[in-house]
């Protein structure tokens, strides 16, 4: 197999993605491997709650019922390997359920399960050894889940042992693709540049249609294909080179711009993207448009992996309740704000009378009035809004009181309130995410295939590289001439971008539409300027990383998501809207650029 090309398609970017995507790839993608990425930090907390209710749950049931049940026979007939992190917090339970379905269907697929990411049992010893979270604080005592991000090696070993389907729990998303590449081409942990390229291939496809034009900045170029989006395929060679494509005739677009946006997604320092198997430098990655929805990717470099796994821990942190009301009519925004203030005043008085403390946190957003734009909002005259009012409290009865006092507003407050059909808002657990680093030497990874253990060699990674963050890459560019008048244009005219999240940190990748725009962008988009523009959302610092290969920058926004994930009360706890908000940032450019024959006149 070392001389062939391996075609890997990703049919799922999150739990809840289209069930039609795996079928599209299996039937029309001519793939060798189908990978399915279900897990996020939010998903893990939901699965932990499901396991707490029923011990046999804790995995993504859709994988068994919506993917494997209808497609197992075709997957077997075509000889396609399947790698999925559908195991969630219960990989064994997922395998048991799938094994029963395969037996019922009479499809003889061999199942492998990767164990070892769940570290709840090791935590007492790790605490005793002084393990803290990444801020240096003690680890919580009561945890719902605790999982390290495993790498690609166990996946490769499971495939080498003859598995047709590999089920993992928490692992690095890109490892789902890197594992098959390591197996197919015999890559070892010493093949650092190849591991980096394989990781980049996995990173590009891990979010499904996000790589094929989904959530692309220039949405009008893609919208006609939204109804039948193509899902991504990487065609990889033994030297690590690969081409990104999608099934022929499917919707969407594979272009340097769509692929570049996805490369920036949820990356912090592009020179130091830390994964379990390799530390990747994506700063010099370049993209070549081959036409017909095919893009060649090159330029990733690798350094030795660190000696630790990152771990995500979830713990209960009280309760949350979110209510929404529609308010229609003149001065809708002002009325919505007054309704929110009145409900909070009323419920705080009742909480005090009942012996409860004040709310831990409160979030008020008037959707439709551009609340997320803060001081840059332009739509306060709208006559139709949704009031979103969310609160957190340590005591569940306190929020049950809050839930009861929402709908009296329908007859005692502003006229034009509606939207009560769903009933009282539900009180839900508030789950907080904690991250830490766990020595790889303390983790025991195990693989079983069809119930039998697979003997694994010791695969503890090499020591960490001497320098983990270099910050040396710079963008080659001529300075912007100071001659001539200036005029400000929205960032959208000059660049496109993508935002994502990691816990309470967001990132925004900004990529110049033309190399000639880069001096103006570099001058205007300082870290401080972005911090000031988004000050209503960002509580921490903003760091700007240069991205020479993609002609852009990555902005990392710390403490920017109200706690992030299930700990946040915001309507957008994952920063999905942040790149779009930044697209209105005013950038001064030479007036001549907008005149006939100028750079922006050509760009439209």
N, C-alpha and C positions, 0 to 999 in steps of 0.2 A: 504493500500500500504506500510505501515511501515515495513513489514516483507519481502517484495520482493526485488529483485535486479533490478535496473533501468539501462537499456542499452542506452547509448547516443553515437551517431555517429556524427562526424564532416565532412560534405561534401564540405567544402569550407574554404580555409585558407587565401584567398585574392581575391580581385575583379580581375577576369581573370583566376581563377582556373578552372580546367576541369569541364565541364558541365556533364560529365559522373559519377562523384563521388557521387552526391546525389542519382542518380539512382542505383548505386552499393549498397549503404547502405540501401536504401528503399527496394530493391528487394532481397538482399542477406545478409544483416547485422542483421536481426532479432532485429531491434532497437525499442525502445519506443519513443525516442526523436531524431530528426534531428536538429543539430545546424549548422549555416552557418555564418562564420566570414568574412565579406567583407572589413572591414575598417582598414585603417592605416592612419598615419598623411598625407602621400602623397595623398591617396584616398580622404580624406576629402577636401583637397584643390582643387582637380579636381572636386569634386561634387559641391563645392561652386561656382566654375567658371561656371559649367553647370546651376546651379540655377540662376546665374546672367544673363545668356542668355535667359533662359525660366523658368518662375516662377514655372511651374508644375514639373520641373526636380529637380535634387539634390539627387536622390536615385539611388541605383544600379539596373538598369533596368534588368540585367541578372536574378536576383532573380525571377522576374515576368515571363519573357519570356522563360528562359532556364531551370528553376527549377520547378516553380509551375505550369505553363501551361501544360507541359508534365506529371507531376507526381501527380497533385492534386487529381485525382480520386483514385490512388493507396494509397496515403497518408491517405485519408479519409477512404478507405476500411480497411486499416491495423490499424487504430486508432493511427497513429503516430503524436505526437505533433511536431511543427516546431517553432524554435526560431532563429531569424536572425537579425543582425544589418544592414540589407539592407536599412533601412530608411535613412541612411547617414545624410544629413542636411535637409531632408524633409520627415520624417516618414509618415506624413499624406498623402503626394502625393503618396508614395509607396503603402499605404493601399488602396487609391482610385483606383490606377491602378490594384492592385490585386483583389479588390472586383469586378471590371468590368469583369476580366477574369473568376473568379469563377462563376459569374452570367451567363456568356456566356456558360461555360461548364456545368452548372447545378450541381455544387459540393457545398454542404452546409457546408462550413468550417467557423467557427466563428473567426473573426479577432480582435486582440487587438493591440493597439498602445501605446507605452510608450513615453510620452512627458516630457520635462523639461531639457534636456541636452543643448539645445540652449540658451545661456545666453546673446545674443547680446542686448536684451532690458534692461537687468539689469546692463550692463556695466557702463553707466553714474553714477548710484548710487554707484556702487562698486568703481569706480575711486574716486568719491567724498569722499568715506569712507577711501581712502588711499591705495587701493589695488594696488600692484606693481607686476611685473613679478618675477620669482624665483631668479633673480640676483639683485633685488631691484630697477630696472629701471621702469620708468612710462610705462603704457600700451600704445600701439599704438592707435592713434585716429581713423584711417580708417581701419576697419577690414572686411575681407571677410567671416570669420566664427569664432565662439567662442562657444566651446562646452565643458561641463564638462563630465568626465567619471563617469556615473552612475553605480550603483551596481546591485546586483542580486534580491533585494527585489521587485522592481516593476515587474520583470519577474515572480517571484513566485506568486505575487498577481494577475497578469493577468491570469495565469494558474488556480489559485484557483477560479477565476470568471467564468471559463468555456471556456477560449480561446483555440482554436485548433492551431492557428498561432499567434505568438507574434512578432511584428515588433518594433525594437528599433532604435534609432539613435546611438550617441556615448555612449558606455558603456565599462566597462572593458571587454576585450575579454573573459576572463575566466568566467565572470558573465553569459554568455549565457548558460553554463552548470551548474553553481552553482544555478541559479534560479530554474530550474526543480528539482534539488536535494532538495533544501529547501522546495519546494512544495510537492514533493513526500514523504519525510520523516519527515516533520514537524519541520525542524531545525529552530531555532531562532538565533538572533544576539548574543545570549549568548553561543551558541554551538561552541566555538572558534576553537577547534581542528578539529571538523567536517567541519566547514566552510573552514579551511585551506586545509583539504584533498580534499574537493569539488572544491576549487579553483585550487589546483594542478591538479586535473583531467581535469578541463577546460583548464588549461595552457598547458598541454601535448597535447591535441587534437586541440587547437585553430588554429594551422597552418597546419591543414590537414596532408598530407602525409609526412611532416617533422618528424612526430613521428613514421612512419612505414618504415623508411629507406631512405626517400627522403633526399637529400643533406648530406648523411652519409659520414663520413671521409673515411671509407673502402668501396669505391664505387663498387669495383669488386664483393663484396659479394651480391650486390643488383641489379646490372645492368641488369641481365637477366629478371627481373620483371618490369623494368621501363615502358614497354609498357602497363602494366595493373596494375598500382600501387594500392594496397589496401589502403583504408582510415581508420583512427583510430576509435576504439570503446572503451569506458570505461564502464565496468560493475561494478556498484557501489552498496554498501550495506548501510543500515541505519546507521551503526556505522562509516561511512566515508571510510572504506576500499574499494579498487577497483583493478580491473585487466584491463590491456591494451591489446587489441587484434585488429584484422582486419577481414574482411569477408573471409571465408575459400576459398582457391584456388586462391586468389588474389596475385599480386606481392608484392615485398617489404619484409620487415622483422621487426618483433617486438621482440627485444632482450633488455637486460639491457643496452647495449651500445647505441642502437638507441634511446631508451627512455631517457637515461641520457643526451645525447646531446641536446634533445629538452627541457629538464628541465632547462638547463643552458641558453637557448635562451632568450635574451633580459631581463635577470635578472641582477641586480647590486649586492647588498649585499644579499646573500642567507638567512641570518638571519632576514632580514628586507625587505621583498617584500610587499610593501604597496599597498593594494587594497581598494576599497570603503567600503567593508563589514568587512574586517579583515586584520590585519597585519600578514603575513605568515613568519614562520621560516622553510625554506626548507633545512637547513644545515645538518640535521640528516636523511634526506630521504634515504631509502634503497630500492633496487630493487631485486626481486627474480625471476629467470628464471623458469617458469613452463613448458617450452617446447611448441612446436606446436604454436609458435607465441603468447605466452601469458606471460605477466610479471605482477607480483603482486607488488604494490607500497604501501609503508607505511612510517610513521615517520614524516609527516608534523605536525607542531604545530602552534597554533594561539594565537594572542594577540588582545586586543580591537582595533577597527578601530580608525582612527584619526577623528578629527572634521571637516576635509576639504575634498573637492573633488579636484582632479587635473583637470585643464582646459587646453585645447590646443586652441590657437588663431592663425589664419593665417591672414597675411596682405600683400598687394602688396609692393614690394621693388624694383621697376624698371623692367627691362626686361633682357632676356637672349637669346643667340643664340649659337647653337652648330653645327659645321660643321665637316664632316668626309671626308677624301680622302684616297684612297688606293695608296700606292707607292711601286713599284716592281722593283727589280734589285739589283746589287751590291751596298753596302753602303746605303741600304734603310733607316736605322735608322738615319744616319747623314743627308741624304737628307730630310727626314721628319722633323727633327728638324730645318733645315735651311729654309724649306718652311714655317713652323709655324712662325719663327722669321721674315721672310720677309713679310708675310701677316700682322703681327702685326705692323711692322715698317710702311708699306704702309698705313694701315688703320688709324693708329695714326696720321700720317701726314695729311691725309684727314679730320680726325675729327677736328684737330686743325684749318685747313683751313676753315672748316665749322662752327667754333665757338662752337664746342662741347668740353666738358671736356674729360679727359682720361677715360678709362674703370674703372669701380668699381672693377672688378676682372677678372683675366685671368687664364685659365687652359689649359695646353698643355700636352697631354699624347700620347705616341707612342705605340699603342696596338700591341702586338706581340713581342715587345722588352722588356717585363717585366717591364713596367714603374711603376707598383704598388709595385714592389720589391725594387725600389730605388737603394741604393748602393749594394744590394744583387743580382741584375740582372745578368744573365749569357748568355743572348741571343741577344747581340748587333750585332752579325754577321748575323742575319736573313736577307733574301732577299725579304721579303714580310711583310709589316706592314700597319696598319691603323692609320693615323694621326687624332687625335681628338683635335679640337681646339674650346674652349668654352669661351665666354666673357659675361660680364654683364655690363649694363649701365642704367642710370636713364632715358634716352630719347630713345623712340622707334625708331625715325628716325636715330639715330646714329647706331643702330644695323641693320637697313635696309641697310645702307651704307656698313657695315661690310659684310652682306650677299651677296651683289652685287660684292664684291671684292674677294670672295673666288675662284671662278672658273676661273678667268683670269690666275691663276697659271698653268692651264692645258697647256698653250702655251707660258708662259713667265718664267717658273721656271724649276723644275727638270723633266727630262724625266722619263717615267714610272708612271706618275700620272693618275689615273683612278677613276671611281666610281661617275660619275656625273649624272647617270640616274634619280635619285630622284629629281633633280632640286635644286634650291637654298634652303639653310636651312631656316627654319621658325623662325621668332622672336616670343618669347613667354613671357608671364608675369613671373616674378620671384617672388615666394611666400615664405615668411619667416614665420617660426613657432616661436611662443612665448608661454611659459608655465607659469602658475600661480596656486596658491592655493586659492580656493573660500570656504568660510564657508558653511557648509551644511545647516545651518540655513537660508541661503539666497536663497536656491534653492527649488523651488516648483515642485515636480514630480507629474505627472498626468497620469492616465491610462484610456483609453476608450476602450470599447469592442463593436464592431458593431455599432459604433457611439454614444454609451451611456457611460457617465463617470462612473468609478468604484470608490467607496468611499474607500480611503486609510487611514490607521492609520498613525500617526506620526512615522516615522522610522528614525529620526535623530540618527546617531550612537553614541555610548558611547564616553566619552572623550578619548583623546589619551593616550596610555600607557606612563608610567613614563619615560622609556628609549626606544628610537626608534632605536638606533644602539648600539648593545652590543660589537660586534667584539670579543667575548670570545671564539668562537669555534676554536679548534686546531686539526690538523691532527696527530693522534697517529702514530709515526713512529720511527724506530731506525735510528741513524745518519749514514751517508754514511762513510764507512771505508776509512781512508786516506792511507791505505797500498796499494802498487802495482801500476803499470803504468795505465795511463788513455788514453782513446781514445774518440774523439767526434763523436756522431751519431746524425742524424736529430731527432728532437722532434717527428716526425711521427713514429719512431720506438718504442717510449716509451708511446705515448699518442694519443688520438684522441680529436677532439674539434669542437666547433660550435661558430660562431660569429653572432651578431645582432646589432640593433641600437635603440636608443631613441633620436630623435632630432640630435644634433651634437655630441652625445656620443655613442661610440661603446663598446661592451663587447665581450670578448673571453673566453669561458669556455674551460679549459684544463683538461682532465680526464685521469688518469694513466691507462695503459692497464693491469698492474699488481701492486699489493700493494708493491712488492719489488722495483719497479722503483721510488717510491715516494721520498725517500731521495735524490736521484740524481736530480730529477725534482725540488724539493723544493729548493735545493742549487743553481741550475742554473737559475731558472725562478723567480728571484726577480722582483719586480715592476720596479726597475730602469733598470734592464737588458732588460726587454720587452720594456720599454720606449726608450732605446737607439737603440734597433733593429728596432723599428718602427718609429724612429724620423722623417723620411721623410713624414710620414702620420699624426703623432700625434703632435698637438701644445700644449696641456695641460698636466696635470699630468696623471699618471697611478696608479691605486690603486689595490692591490691584496687582494682578499678575499679568505679565505680557505673554502673548501667544504668537510668536513669530510665524510659525508654519501656516497658521490659519488667518494671518493678518488681523489679529484682534487682541482682546484682553479678556481676562476673567476676573470678575469682582466678587469677592467673598464677603458676605454681610453677616456679622456675628450678632447673636441675640436679636434675630430679626423676625421671628415667627411666633412670638408670644408663648414660647415653650416648645413649639413644634409638635406635629403629629397629634396624637390623642390628648396631649397635655395642653394644647392650645384652645382657646375659646374663639379664635378668629374664624371667619368664614373661609379664609384661605390659609390654612395652617401649614401649607407646603410651598408657599412662594410661587405657585403656578402662574400668577398674574404679574410678577415683579418685572419681568423683561418687557412686557407690554406697557407697564406704567412708565418704565424708563425710556421707552421709545418716543415720548413727548419731550424729553430733555432738550433744551435749546442749545444748539451748537453754532457758534459764530463761524461763518465761512466768507471768503471773498465774494462780493456782490457779482463779480464777473462770472462766477460759476453758474448763476441763474440766467445770465444773458444768452442770447442766441449763440449757439456753438459752445457754450460753457459746459463744464462737467455735469452739473445738475440738470441743465436743459436736455442733455443727452439721456440722463438717467430718468427723465420724466418727472 
